[in-house]
Amino acid sequence: MCTKLNNMTVLRKNIRGNRWFLVAGFALLLSLPFLVPHLGFLSLVAFVPLFCLDRMLLEHQVRHAFWYYYAAFLLFNIATTFWIWFVSPAGAIAALLLNALQMAAVFAIYRWGGRIIRSREKNPVKAEALSLFFFIVTWLAWEHLYFDVEISWPWLCLGNAFATSTRLVQWYESVGAVGGSAWILLTNAALYLLLISDTRNNKRWYGGCSLALILIPILCSEIRYATYRESDDPMEVVVIQPNIDPFHKYGVSPQAALDARLVELMEDAATPETRFIVTPETFTYDIDIDNPEANASIRLYQSFLSAHPGTDLLLGALTYRHFESSVKPTRSARDRGQGHWIDVYNTAMVLDSAQVYGSYFKSKLVPGVEIIPYENVLTFLGPLVRKFGGSSSSYGTQEEMEVIPDSNGDKVGVMICYESVYGDWSRLATKKGARFLAVITNDGWWGDTPGYRQHFNYARLRAIENRRDIVQAANTGTSGIINQRGDVLQKTGWWVETTLKGTVNGNDAQTPFVRHGDRVGRFSTTGFLILLFTLLVLRVAAALDKRSGRGKSAGDTV
């Protein structure tokens, strides 16, 4: 008897140990593609340990299984985005906990649906396949919706795992990064089903599916990479990386001194052929958007440009707009008293020596830093965010992504800061005629961590989706030029004051992704709603059957 009890104790310990081994295996395999270049392929197998964990927990009827999934996703979030801590410890804790919670909640919905499916489908492998299909649709719907809510942090969209493996995903031009998420999840599901299949026919079927899911997209991508040719319409650009410590800029370094140094850098780098000079985000500030020439910095820049005809400046700036109103004129307007309001914008503008040709206001704002999410509905959030060092009020935005014209009639699409993570938003600039794209950012907040490297590499995916050359100008971090295949042509180092000069090709063609957007996400959202309704109907029917004594409830079979 004692021997039997000892054996059971050892078995329970082994099972518990295996659970944490699978949790760690999932977190490691999914994190490495975001941290180490050229390891995107690991994401194609990363979910297999998590699916195996789920099977183990179900077989042993483990209670409180949710915390294992939460731990797995939390480890993944910490490993890949721990660097948020260097901006705001409180914000980092909130971001890591809440983002992992959403991922775990998606997995919990899948487990709930899986119980219902298993109660109806007697073939265990088929039941697993249907359950996994529900999981894939649910995850993709969540990713799609996550791009459009105010508490948004889609940095870890699964498709971003290929940001340093761009030769494998040239087909993002058709389906975007969420299509990459679908590829990852479908491949993982097929491999897992191959692993648990108990008949030769099933093994052949799922083995063939796994092989096709891995090889066909890669082969198509390699062919597209080898055959894609850019249009020959070169424009010389100069990128300025001023290397200003973001924590000591405002109120420490006089703007006049920064402006003088910027002019020196531009003077050294510009040539008679230079079409664009690009500065980082918020390089200057206190500009009235309705009267920009009243600002001393703008006048200095235009004086420089008068000596360089044909050259335009793409400038990152903090701007404002006045309103006279008895009521709050916009959601983000700040009350200055006596019917006077002001909106502040994180702005990109294009100017030459004669005029400002256009501007764009950053509209995908960082929660807690640039926007207080749902401030008008969740009124308690404002004081809570301010208490932990967040924004005292939100920046102004605009309804749609816009392009900015230049003095030559061309148009440029600008992504400010982490807007370059939002593929479905960014592509609207290309759809409206942008001939090349620019990312202006300030990545010095995070220190020398994976954060700024991830950010730069995500721009490579936007280049493929839009088939546009991309110029990235970072205050510090990585500035560079990326071609339409996602190749890095030039880039700067970390924490150096420097300039970079190169050529981008304008392009007018539109990819399927530009024309149609995130079709994978939209179709998955519709599919999720249909499947959720179907499962709810089955669940209610099972409950009614149980009440009448005709059968078991779906929740009785685990």
Secondary structure as GFF3:
##gff-version 3
##sequence-region A 1 558
A	DSSP	alpha_helix	2	35	.	.	.	ID=ss1
A	DSSP	three_ten_helix	40	44	.	.	.	ID=ss2
A	DSSP	alpha_helix	48	59	.	.	.	ID=ss3
A	DSSP	alpha_helix	66	81	.	.	.	ID=ss4
A	DSSP	three_ten_helix	82	86	.	.	.	ID=ss5
A	DSSP	alpha_helix	89	120	.	.	.	ID=ss6
A	DSSP	alpha_helix	124	146	.	.	.	ID=ss7
A	DSSP	three_ten_helix	154	156	.	.	.	ID=ss8
A	DSSP	three_ten_helix	158	162	.	.	.	ID=ss9
A	DSSP	three_ten_helix	166	168	.	.	.	ID=ss10
A	DSSP	alpha_helix	172	196	.	.	.	ID=ss11
A	DSSP	alpha_helix	200	227	.	.	.	ID=ss12
A	DSSP	beta_strand	234	241	.	.	.	ID=ss13
A	DSSP	three_ten_helix	246	248	.	.	.	ID=ss14
A	DSSP	alpha_helix	255	269	.	.	.	ID=ss15
A	DSSP	beta_strand	274	278	.	.	.	ID=ss16
A	DSSP	beta_strand	284	288	.	.	.	ID=ss17
A	DSSP	three_ten_helix	292	294	.	.	.	ID=ss18
A	DSSP	alpha_helix	296	306	.	.	.	ID=ss19
A	DSSP	beta_strand	312	324	.	.	.	ID=ss20
A	DSSP	beta_strand	334	337	.	.	.	ID=ss21
A	DSSP	beta_strand	340	351	.	.	.	ID=ss22
A	DSSP	beta_strand	356	361	.	.	.	ID=ss23
A	DSSP	alpha_helix	381	387	.	.	.	ID=ss24
A	DSSP	beta_strand	403	405	.	.	.	ID=ss25
A	DSSP	beta_strand	411	416	.	.	.	ID=ss26
A	DSSP	three_ten_helix	417	421	.	.	.	ID=ss27
A	DSSP	alpha_helix	423	431	.	.	.	ID=ss28
A	DSSP	beta_strand	436	441	.	.	.	ID=ss29
A	DSSP	three_ten_helix	444	446	.	.	.	ID=ss30
A	DSSP	alpha_helix	450	466	.	.	.	ID=ss31
A	DSSP	beta_strand	470	474	.	.	.	ID=ss32
A	DSSP	beta_strand	480	482	.	.	.	ID=ss33
A	DSSP	beta_strand	488	491	.	.	.	ID=ss34
A	DSSP	beta_strand	498	505	.	.	.	ID=ss35
A	DSSP	alpha_helix	512	516	.	.	.	ID=ss36
A	DSSP	alpha_helix	519	548	.	.	.	ID=ss37
A	DSSP	three_ten_helix	554	556	.	.	.	ID=ss38
###
